[in-house]
Amino acid sequence: MLPCPERMKRGHADCITEQIEAMNALTEKILRFQGDGDYEGVAAFVADYARVPQQLQADLDRLAEEGIPVDIVFEQGLAAVGR
């Protein structure tokens, strides 16, 4: 089977479905950690998955060199709208 990006180029919708299912599973896991107050589970999860692949780090470094921001801060609430 072709990697997901190659299948997407060829119009295979199953790739998108796989990505959505993975995102939903990750969202559920994070919400369960939060809802259960599972600090040990979060620590284990971060230890296992909190890695920045080499290619992503190279991309982030290039963006930083160009002065392009990569963090988005969503400000909300009454103060953000001037009230």
Secondary structure, 3 states (H helix, E strand, C coil): CCCHHHHHHCCCCHHHHHHHHHHHHHHHHHHHHHHHCCHHHHHHHHHHHCCCCHHHHHHHHHHHHCCCCCCCCCCCCCHHHCC
